[in-house]
Amino acid sequence: MIIPTRTKTLPRPASGDPALGPPPKPLYLMPHTGMRVDLDGPALRVSVPDQAERLFPLVRLSRVYVQGDAL
C-alpha cells in the first residue's frame, strides 16, 4: 500500500545544500500486533505497545510503504 503524503509537487532540496535540509525519504513500516498509525497535524504518529511513540513529519517523507497487512 502506498500512501501519498503530498497533494502537489514541492521543489526538492539538493542533498548537498544544508540550508534547505535533507531531501524527503520513504518510510517503511512492517506492522506489529497493536501497531497504530495516526495523522497528528503535520506528522504521522506511529505507536507500538511498550515503545515510545514516534513522529514522522510529512515534509520529510516522500511516501509510505507498508509491508504485510494494511494498518
HTML snippet that shows the backbone in 3Dmol.js (N, CA, C, O; Angstrom):
<script src="https://3Dmol.org/build/3Dmol-min.js"></script>
<div id="view" style="width:600px;height:400px;position:relative"></div>
<script>
const pdb = `
ATOM      1  N   MET A   1       0.850  -1.164   0.000  1.00  0.00           N
ATOM      2  CA  MET A   1       0.000   0.000   0.000  1.00  0.00           C
ATOM      3  C   MET A   1       0.898   1.231   0.000  1.00  0.00           C
ATOM      4  O   MET A   1       1.845   1.304   0.784  1.00  0.00           O
ATOM      5  N   ILE A   2       0.617   2.184  -0.858  1.00  0.00           N
ATOM      6  CA  ILE A   2       1.372   3.426  -0.908  1.00  0.00           C
ATOM      7  C   ILE A   2       0.442   4.561  -0.512  1.00  0.00           C
ATOM      8  O   ILE A   2      -0.630   4.718  -1.096  1.00  0.00           O
ATOM      9  N   ILE A   3       0.841   5.347   0.470  1.00  0.00           N
ATOM     10  CA  ILE A   3       0.046   6.479   0.925  1.00  0.00           C
ATOM     11  C   ILE A   3       0.752   7.744   0.481  1.00  0.00           C
ATOM     12  O   ILE A   3       1.826   8.055   0.996  1.00  0.00           O
ATOM     13  N   PRO A   4       0.170   8.499  -0.480  1.00  0.00           N
ATOM     14  CA  PRO A   4       0.830   9.739  -0.876  1.00  0.00           C
ATOM     15  C   PRO A   4       0.817  10.739   0.268  1.00  0.00           C
ATOM     16  O   PRO A   4      -0.164  10.833   1.006  1.00  0.00           O
ATOM     17  N   THR A   5       1.891  11.477   0.415  1.00  0.00           N
ATOM     18  CA  THR A   5       1.985  12.417   1.529  1.00  0.00           C
ATOM     19  C   THR A   5       1.826  13.859   1.087  1.00  0.00           C
ATOM     20  O   THR A   5       1.809  14.767   1.918  1.00  0.00           O
ATOM     21  N   ARG A   6       1.709  14.074  -0.210  1.00  0.00           N
ATOM     22  CA  ARG A   6       1.548  15.437  -0.714  1.00  0.00           C
ATOM     23  C   ARG A   6       0.487  15.446  -1.795  1.00  0.00           C
ATOM     24  O   ARG A   6       0.305  14.452  -2.498  1.00  0.00           O
ATOM     25  N   THR A   7      -0.215  16.563  -1.936  1.00  0.00           N
ATOM     26  CA  THR A   7      -1.195  16.699  -2.997  1.00  0.00           C
ATOM     27  C   THR A   7      -0.618  17.438  -4.193  1.00  0.00           C
ATOM     28  O   THR A   7      -1.144  17.315  -5.299  1.00  0.00           O
ATOM     29  N   LYS A   8       0.441  18.196  -4.000  1.00  0.00           N
ATOM     30  CA  LYS A   8       1.097  18.874  -5.113  1.00  0.00           C
ATOM     31  C   LYS A   8       2.597  18.692  -4.984  1.00  0.00           C
ATOM     32  O   LYS A   8       3.114  18.437  -3.896  1.00  0.00           O
ATOM     33  N   THR A   9       3.279  18.825  -6.086  1.00  0.00           N
ATOM     34  CA  THR A   9       4.722  18.638  -6.098  1.00  0.00           C
ATOM     35  C   THR A   9       5.417  19.867  -5.529  1.00  0.00           C
ATOM     36  O   THR A   9       5.151  20.996  -5.941  1.00  0.00           O
ATOM     37  N   LEU A  10       6.298  19.631  -4.589  1.00  0.00           N
ATOM     38  CA  LEU A  10       7.087  20.695  -3.990  1.00  0.00           C
ATOM     39  C   LEU A  10       8.511  20.586  -4.497  1.00  0.00           C
ATOM     40  O   LEU A  10       8.966  19.485  -4.808  1.00  0.00           O
ATOM     41  N   PRO A  11       9.223  21.689  -4.587  1.00  0.00           N
ATOM     42  CA  PRO A  11      10.617  21.589  -5.023  1.00  0.00           C
ATOM     43  C   PRO A  11      11.429  20.791  -4.016  1.00  0.00           C
ATOM     44  O   PRO A  11      11.319  20.996  -2.807  1.00  0.00           O
ATOM     45  N   ARG A  12      12.242  19.885  -4.528  1.00  0.00           N
ATOM     46  CA  ARG A  12      13.063  19.054  -3.647  1.00  0.00           C
ATOM     47  C   ARG A  12      14.414  19.714  -3.430  1.00  0.00           C
ATOM     48  O   ARG A  12      15.048  20.172  -4.381  1.00  0.00           O
ATOM     49  N   PRO A  13      14.856  19.764  -2.175  1.00  0.00           N
ATOM     50  CA  PRO A  13      16.165  20.359  -1.909  1.00  0.00           C
ATOM     51  C   PRO A  13      17.284  19.472  -2.434  1.00  0.00           C
ATOM     52  O   PRO A  13      17.157  18.248  -2.469  1.00  0.00           O
ATOM     53  N   ALA A  14      18.362  20.091  -2.835  1.00  0.00           N
ATOM     54  CA  ALA A  14      19.546  19.337  -3.240  1.00  0.00           C
ATOM     55  C   ALA A  14      20.155  18.704  -1.997  1.00  0.00           C
ATOM     56  O   ALA A  14      20.209  19.332  -0.939  1.00  0.00           O
ATOM     57  N   SER A  15      20.611  17.470  -2.122  1.00  0.00           N
ATOM     58  CA  SER A  15      21.120  16.760  -0.953  1.00  0.00           C
ATOM     59  C   SER A  15      22.351  17.425  -0.351  1.00  0.00           C
ATOM     60  O   SER A  15      22.643  17.221   0.828  1.00  0.00           O
ATOM     61  N   GLY A  16      23.074  18.214  -1.133  1.00  0.00           N
ATOM     62  CA  GLY A  16      24.275  18.842  -0.621  1.00  0.00           C
ATOM     63  C   GLY A  16      24.063  20.244  -0.074  1.00  0.00           C
ATOM     64  O   GLY A  16      25.026  20.883   0.349  1.00  0.00           O
ATOM     65  N   ASP A  17      22.837  20.740  -0.068  1.00  0.00           N
ATOM     66  CA  ASP A  17      22.562  22.101   0.384  1.00  0.00           C
ATOM     67  C   ASP A  17      22.029  22.074   1.814  1.00  0.00           C
ATOM     68  O   ASP A  17      20.842  21.810   2.007  1.00  0.00           O
ATOM     69  N   PRO A  18      22.864  22.339   2.828  1.00  0.00           N
ATOM     70  CA  PRO A  18      22.418  22.260   4.221  1.00  0.00           C
ATOM     71  C   PRO A  18      21.368  23.302   4.580  1.00  0.00           C
ATOM     72  O   PRO A  18      20.630  23.111   5.546  1.00  0.00           O
ATOM     73  N   ALA A  19      21.279  24.394   3.837  1.00  0.00           N
ATOM     74  CA  ALA A  19      20.295  25.433   4.153  1.00  0.00           C
ATOM     75  C   ALA A  19      18.875  24.953   3.871  1.00  0.00           C
ATOM     76  O   ALA A  19      17.929  25.412   4.513  1.00  0.00           O
ATOM     77  N   LEU A  20      18.714  24.033   2.918  1.00  0.00           N
ATOM     78  CA  LEU A  20      17.383  23.537   2.556  1.00  0.00           C
ATOM     79  C   LEU A  20      17.018  22.251   3.273  1.00  0.00           C
ATOM     80  O   LEU A  20      15.865  21.824   3.207  1.00  0.00           O
ATOM     81  N   GLY A  21      17.946  21.629   3.946  1.00  0.00           N
ATOM     82  CA  GLY A  21      17.675  20.387   4.659  1.00  0.00           C
ATOM     83  C   GLY A  21      17.785  19.183   3.750  1.00  0.00           C
ATOM     84  O   GLY A  21      18.004  19.322   2.546  1.00  0.00           O
ATOM     85  N   PRO A  22      17.633  17.998   4.325  1.00  0.00           N
ATOM     86  CA  PRO A  22      17.772  16.771   3.538  1.00  0.00           C
ATOM     87  C   PRO A  22      16.555  16.563   2.632  1.00  0.00           C
ATOM     88  O   PRO A  22      15.472  17.070   2.922  1.00  0.00           O
ATOM     89  N   PRO A  23      16.731  15.820   1.539  1.00  0.00           N
ATOM     90  CA  PRO A  23      15.583  15.528   0.668  1.00  0.00           C
ATOM     91  C   PRO A  23      14.630  14.556   1.363  1.00  0.00           C
ATOM     92  O   PRO A  23      15.059  13.802   2.237  1.00  0.00           O
ATOM     93  N   PRO A  24      13.347  14.558   0.995  1.00  0.00           N
ATOM     94  CA  PRO A  24      12.390  13.618   1.606  1.00  0.00           C
ATOM     95  C   PRO A  24      12.787  12.170   1.323  1.00  0.00           C
ATOM     96  O   PRO A  24      13.372  11.868   0.283  1.00  0.00           O
ATOM     97  N   LYS A  25      12.461  11.283   2.259  1.00  0.00           N
ATOM     98  CA  LYS A  25      12.790   9.862   2.126  1.00  0.00           C
ATOM     99  C   LYS A  25      11.536   9.034   2.352  1.00  0.00           C
ATOM    100  O   LYS A  25      10.595   9.506   2.989  1.00  0.00           O
ATOM    101  N   PRO A  26      11.504   7.791   1.837  1.00  0.00           N
ATOM    102  CA  PRO A  26      10.350   6.925   2.087  1.00  0.00           C
ATOM    103  C   PRO A  26      10.385   6.376   3.514  1.00  0.00           C
ATOM    104  O   PRO A  26      11.450   6.216   4.110  1.00  0.00           O
ATOM    105  N   LEU A  27       9.205   6.096   4.038  1.00  0.00           N
ATOM    106  CA  LEU A  27       9.061   5.468   5.359  1.00  0.00           C
ATOM    107  C   LEU A  27       8.568   4.051   5.125  1.00  0.00           C
ATOM    108  O   LEU A  27       7.545   3.855   4.469  1.00  0.00           O
ATOM    109  N   TYR A  28       9.281   3.057   5.651  1.00  0.00           N
ATOM    110  CA  TYR A  28       8.913   1.653   5.511  1.00  0.00           C
ATOM    111  C   TYR A  28       8.362   1.168   6.848  1.00  0.00           C
ATOM    112  O   TYR A  28       9.021   1.294   7.880  1.00  0.00           O
ATOM    113  N   LEU A  29       7.143   0.610   6.827  1.00  0.00           N
ATOM    114  CA  LEU A  29       6.520   0.101   8.044  1.00  0.00           C
ATOM    115  C   LEU A  29       6.246  -1.389   7.896  1.00  0.00           C
ATOM    116  O   LEU A  29       5.701  -1.833   6.885  1.00  0.00           O
ATOM    117  N   MET A  30       6.628  -2.156   8.911  1.00  0.00           N
ATOM    118  CA  MET A  30       6.289  -3.573   8.994  1.00  0.00           C
ATOM    119  C   MET A  30       5.348  -3.703  10.183  1.00  0.00           C
ATOM    120  O   MET A  30       5.792  -3.607  11.327  1.00  0.00           O
ATOM    121  N   PRO A  31       4.042  -3.921   9.938  1.00  0.00           N
ATOM    122  CA  PRO A  31       3.063  -3.919  11.029  1.00  0.00           C
ATOM    123  C   PRO A  31       3.370  -4.957  12.107  1.00  0.00           C
ATOM    124  O   PRO A  31       3.785  -6.080  11.823  1.00  0.00           O
ATOM    125  N   HIS A  32       3.152  -4.542  13.343  1.00  0.00           N
ATOM    126  CA  HIS A  32       3.268  -5.411  14.505  1.00  0.00           C
ATOM    127  C   HIS A  32       1.904  -5.459  15.179  1.00  0.00           C
ATOM    128  O   HIS A  32       1.062  -4.597  14.930  1.00  0.00           O
ATOM    129  N   THR A  33       1.678  -6.446  16.022  1.00  0.00           N
ATOM    130  CA  THR A  33       0.433  -6.532  16.763  1.00  0.00           C
ATOM    131  C   THR A  33       0.269  -5.278  17.613  1.00  0.00           C
ATOM    132  O   THR A  33       1.148  -4.940  18.406  1.00  0.00           O
ATOM    133  N   GLY A  34      -0.830  -4.608  17.452  1.00  0.00           N
ATOM    134  CA  GLY A  34      -1.101  -3.407  18.236  1.00  0.00           C
ATOM    135  C   GLY A  34      -0.531  -2.130  17.644  1.00  0.00           C
ATOM    136  O   GLY A  34      -0.716  -1.058  18.220  1.00  0.00           O
ATOM    137  N   MET A  35       0.164  -2.212  16.497  1.00  0.00           N
ATOM    138  CA  MET A  35       0.721  -1.004  15.880  1.00  0.00           C
ATOM    139  C   MET A  35      -0.417  -0.119  15.399  1.00  0.00           C
ATOM    140  O   MET A  35      -1.430  -0.592  14.885  1.00  0.00           O
ATOM    141  N   ARG A  36      -0.217   1.175  15.581  1.00  0.00           N
ATOM    142  CA  ARG A  36      -1.232   2.148  15.173  1.00  0.00           C
ATOM    143  C   ARG A  36      -0.527   3.325  14.504  1.00  0.00           C
ATOM    144  O   ARG A  36       0.490   3.818  14.991  1.00  0.00           O
ATOM    145  N   VAL A  37      -1.094   3.768  13.367  1.00  0.00           N
ATOM    146  CA  VAL A  37      -0.551   4.920  12.646  1.00  0.00           C
ATOM    147  C   VAL A  37      -1.669   5.951  12.536  1.00  0.00           C
ATOM    148  O   VAL A  37      -2.748   5.659  12.020  1.00  0.00           O
ATOM    149  N   ASP A  38      -1.400   7.159  13.025  1.00  0.00           N
ATOM    150  CA  ASP A  38      -2.395   8.233  13.011  1.00  0.00           C
ATOM    151  C   ASP A  38      -1.777   9.479  12.404  1.00  0.00           C
ATOM    152  O   ASP A  38      -0.564   9.682  12.458  1.00  0.00           O
ATOM    153  N   LEU A  39      -2.638  10.313  11.824  1.00  0.00           N
ATOM    154  CA  LEU A  39      -2.210  11.617  11.353  1.00  0.00           C
ATOM    155  C   LEU A  39      -2.302  12.573  12.530  1.00  0.00           C
ATOM    156  O   LEU A  39      -3.374  12.746  13.110  1.00  0.00           O
ATOM    157  N   ASP A  40      -1.192  13.191  12.883  1.00  0.00           N
ATOM    158  CA  ASP A  40      -1.139  14.112  14.022  1.00  0.00           C
ATOM    159  C   ASP A  40      -0.646  15.458  13.513  1.00  0.00           C
ATOM    160  O   ASP A  40       0.546  15.761  13.569  1.00  0.00           O
ATOM    161  N   GLY A  41      -1.586  16.265  13.012  1.00  0.00           N
ATOM    162  CA  GLY A  41      -1.205  17.558  12.442  1.00  0.00           C
ATOM    163  C   GLY A  41      -0.338  17.343  11.222  1.00  0.00           C
ATOM    164  O   GLY A  41      -0.752  16.644  10.297  1.00  0.00           O
ATOM    165  N   PRO A  42       0.850  17.917  11.189  1.00  0.00           N
ATOM    166  CA  PRO A  42       1.727  17.779  10.023  1.00  0.00           C
ATOM    167  C   PRO A  42       2.669  16.574  10.102  1.00  0.00           C
ATOM    168  O   PRO A  42       3.735  16.584   9.487  1.00  0.00           O
ATOM    169  N   ALA A  43       2.281  15.526  10.861  1.00  0.00           N
ATOM    170  CA  ALA A  43       3.161  14.368  11.032  1.00  0.00           C
ATOM    171  C   ALA A  43       2.350  13.086  11.138  1.00  0.00           C
ATOM    172  O   ALA A  43       1.155  13.115  11.434  1.00  0.00           O
ATOM    173  N   LEU A  44       3.018  11.954  10.891  1.00  0.00           N
ATOM    174  CA  LEU A  44       2.439  10.646  11.172  1.00  0.00           C
ATOM    175  C   LEU A  44       2.938  10.213  12.541  1.00  0.00           C
ATOM    176  O   LEU A  44       4.132  10.291  12.830  1.00  0.00           O
ATOM    177  N   ARG A  45       2.016   9.755  13.383  1.00  0.00           N
ATOM    178  CA  ARG A  45       2.370   9.237  14.714  1.00  0.00           C
ATOM    179  C   ARG A  45       2.273   7.711  14.641  1.00  0.00           C
ATOM    180  O   ARG A  45       1.209   7.164  14.350  1.00  0.00           O
ATOM    181  N   VAL A  46       3.389   7.032  14.906  1.00  0.00           N
ATOM    182  CA  VAL A  46       3.422   5.575  14.909  1.00  0.00           C
ATOM    183  C   VAL A  46       3.542   5.110  16.348  1.00  0.00           C
ATOM    184  O   VAL A  46       4.491   5.452  17.053  1.00  0.00           O
ATOM    185  N   SER A  47       2.552   4.317  16.775  1.00  0.00           N
ATOM    186  CA  SER A  47       2.520   3.815  18.156  1.00  0.00           C
ATOM    187  C   SER A  47       2.597   2.299  18.141  1.00  0.00           C
ATOM    188  O   SER A  47       1.874   1.639  17.394  1.00  0.00           O
ATOM    189  N   VAL A  48       3.477   1.749  18.970  1.00  0.00           N
ATOM    190  CA  VAL A  48       3.623   0.306  19.161  1.00  0.00           C
ATOM    191  C   VAL A  48       3.585   0.066  20.660  1.00  0.00           C
ATOM    192  O   VAL A  48       4.251   0.782  21.408  1.00  0.00           O
ATOM    193  N   PRO A  49       2.817  -0.931  21.127  1.00  0.00           N
ATOM    194  CA  PRO A  49       2.758  -1.190  22.574  1.00  0.00           C
ATOM    195  C   PRO A  49       4.149  -1.386  23.179  1.00  0.00           C
ATOM    196  O   PRO A  49       5.017  -2.010  22.569  1.00  0.00           O
ATOM    197  N   ASP A  50       4.350  -0.855  24.370  1.00  0.00           N
ATOM    198  CA  ASP A  50       5.588  -0.967  25.144  1.00  0.00           C
ATOM    199  C   ASP A  50       6.782  -0.247  24.490  1.00  0.00           C
ATOM    200  O   ASP A  50       7.934  -0.544  24.808  1.00  0.00           O
ATOM    201  N   GLN A  51       6.505   0.701  23.575  1.00  0.00           N
ATOM    202  CA  GLN A  51       7.569   1.505  22.971  1.00  0.00           C
ATOM    203  C   GLN A  51       7.120   2.957  22.951  1.00  0.00           C
ATOM    204  O   GLN A  51       5.925   3.250  23.000  1.00  0.00           O
ATOM    205  N   ALA A  52       8.071   3.845  22.879  1.00  0.00           N
ATOM    206  CA  ALA A  52       7.754   5.269  22.774  1.00  0.00           C
ATOM    207  C   ALA A  52       7.123   5.551  21.409  1.00  0.00           C
ATOM    208  O   ALA A  52       7.458   4.911  20.412  1.00  0.00           O
ATOM    209  N   GLU A  53       6.203   6.521  21.384  1.00  0.00           N
ATOM    210  CA  GLU A  53       5.598   6.925  20.119  1.00  0.00           C
ATOM    211  C   GLU A  53       6.634   7.640  19.261  1.00  0.00           C
ATOM    212  O   GLU A  53       7.526   8.311  19.780  1.00  0.00           O
ATOM    213  N   ARG A  54       6.511   7.494  17.952  1.00  0.00           N
ATOM    214  CA  ARG A  54       7.430   8.149  17.025  1.00  0.00           C
ATOM    215  C   ARG A  54       6.631   9.075  16.118  1.00  0.00           C
ATOM    216  O   ARG A  54       5.550   8.717  15.651  1.00  0.00           O
ATOM    217  N   LEU A  55       7.162  10.257  15.875  1.00  0.00           N
ATOM    218  CA  LEU A  55       6.545  11.207  14.955  1.00  0.00           C
ATOM    219  C   LEU A  55       7.417  11.341  13.706  1.00  0.00           C
ATOM    220  O   LEU A  55       8.634  11.500  13.804  1.00  0.00           O
ATOM    221  N   PHE A  56       6.787  11.276  12.536  1.00  0.00           N
ATOM    222  CA  PHE A  56       7.476  11.423  11.265  1.00  0.00           C
ATOM    223  C   PHE A  56       6.852  12.604  10.531  1.00  0.00           C
ATOM    224  O   PHE A  56       5.743  12.480  10.012  1.00  0.00           O
ATOM    225  N   PRO A  57       7.537  13.753  10.473  1.00  0.00           N
ATOM    226  CA  PRO A  57       6.980  14.921   9.781  1.00  0.00           C
ATOM    227  C   PRO A  57       6.733  14.609   8.297  1.00  0.00           C
ATOM    228  O   PRO A  57       7.597  14.054   7.618  1.00  0.00           O
ATOM    229  N   LEU A  58       5.546  14.973   7.809  1.00  0.00           N
ATOM    230  CA  LEU A  58       5.182  14.676   6.426  1.00  0.00           C
ATOM    231  C   LEU A  58       6.102  15.352   5.415  1.00  0.00           C
ATOM    232  O   LEU A  58       6.329  14.808   4.334  1.00  0.00           O
ATOM    233  N   VAL A  59       6.634  16.521   5.744  1.00  0.00           N
ATOM    234  CA  VAL A  59       7.513  17.207   4.797  1.00  0.00           C
ATOM    235  C   VAL A  59       8.818  16.450   4.581  1.00  0.00           C
ATOM    236  O   VAL A  59       9.515  16.698   3.597  1.00  0.00           O
ATOM    237  N   ARG A  60       9.162  15.534   5.480  1.00  0.00           N
ATOM    238  CA  ARG A  60      10.390  14.736   5.329  1.00  0.00           C
ATOM    239  C   ARG A  60      10.132  13.385   4.676  1.00  0.00           C
ATOM    240  O   ARG A  60      11.071  12.619   4.462  1.00  0.00           O
ATOM    241  N   LEU A  61       8.863  13.075   4.351  1.00  0.00           N
ATOM    242  CA  LEU A  61       8.513  11.788   3.756  1.00  0.00           C
ATOM    243  C   LEU A  61       8.143  11.958   2.293  1.00  0.00           C
ATOM    244  O   LEU A  61       7.372  12.850   1.938  1.00  0.00           O
ATOM    245  N   SER A  62       8.700  11.093   1.442  1.00  0.00           N
ATOM    246  CA  SER A  62       8.301  11.107   0.039  1.00  0.00           C
ATOM    247  C   SER A  62       7.089  10.206  -0.170  1.00  0.00           C
ATOM    248  O   SER A  62       6.206  10.522  -0.968  1.00  0.00           O
ATOM    249  N   ARG A  63       7.046   9.078   0.552  1.00  0.00           N
ATOM    250  CA  ARG A  63       5.905   8.167   0.519  1.00  0.00           C
ATOM    251  C   ARG A  63       6.031   7.182   1.663  1.00  0.00           C
ATOM    252  O   ARG A  63       7.065   7.124   2.328  1.00  0.00           O
ATOM    253  N   VAL A  64       4.966   6.397   1.898  1.00  0.00           N
ATOM    254  CA  VAL A  64       4.955   5.427   2.985  1.00  0.00           C
ATOM    255  C   VAL A  64       4.684   4.047   2.388  1.00  0.00           C
ATOM    256  O   VAL A  64       3.704   3.863   1.667  1.00  0.00           O
ATOM    257  N   TYR A  65       5.551   3.077   2.687  1.00  0.00           N
ATOM    258  CA  TYR A  65       5.370   1.704   2.265  1.00  0.00           C
ATOM    259  C   TYR A  65       4.982   0.871   3.481  1.00  0.00           C
ATOM    260  O   TYR A  65       5.614   0.964   4.533  1.00  0.00           O
ATOM    261  N   VAL A  66       3.935   0.055   3.331  1.00  0.00           N
ATOM    262  CA  VAL A  66       3.509  -0.834   4.411  1.00  0.00           C
ATOM    263  C   VAL A  66       3.614  -2.254   3.905  1.00  0.00           C
ATOM    264  O   VAL A  66       2.988  -2.615   2.909  1.00  0.00           O
ATOM    265  N   GLN A  67       4.418  -3.072   4.600  1.00  0.00           N
ATOM    266  CA  GLN A  67       4.585  -4.465   4.217  1.00  0.00           C
ATOM    267  C   GLN A  67       3.643  -5.316   5.063  1.00  0.00           C
ATOM    268  O   GLN A  67       3.520  -5.090   6.267  1.00  0.00           O
ATOM    269  N   GLY A  68       2.985  -6.284   4.452  1.00  0.00           N
ATOM    270  CA  GLY A  68       2.072  -7.154   5.196  1.00  0.00           C
ATOM    271  C   GLY A  68       0.663  -6.612   5.163  1.00  0.00           C
ATOM    272  O   GLY A  68       0.262  -5.949   4.206  1.00  0.00           O
ATOM    273  N   ASP A  69      -0.094  -6.899   6.224  1.00  0.00           N
ATOM    274  CA  ASP A  69      -1.495  -6.487   6.299  1.00  0.00           C
ATOM    275  C   ASP A  69      -1.626  -4.987   6.396  1.00  0.00           C
ATOM    276  O   ASP A  69      -0.764  -4.316   6.963  1.00  0.00           O
ATOM    277  N   ALA A  70      -2.716  -4.452   5.837  1.00  0.00           N
ATOM    278  CA  ALA A  70      -2.976  -2.999   5.933  1.00  0.00           C
ATOM    279  C   ALA A  70      -3.170  -2.629   7.384  1.00  0.00           C
ATOM    280  O   ALA A  70      -3.680  -3.420   8.177  1.00  0.00           O
ATOM    281  N   LEU A  71      -2.767  -1.441   7.723  1.00  0.00           N
ATOM    282  CA  LEU A  71      -2.885  -0.942   9.097  1.00  0.00           C
ATOM    283  C   LEU A  71      -4.280  -0.467   9.364  1.00  0.00           C
ATOM    284  O   LEU A  71      -4.576  -0.011  10.469  1.00  0.00           O
TER     285      LEU A  71
END
`;
const viewer = $3Dmol.createViewer("view");
viewer.addModel(pdb, "pdb");
viewer.setStyle({}, {cartoon: {color: "spectrum"}});
viewer.zoomTo();
viewer.render();
</script>
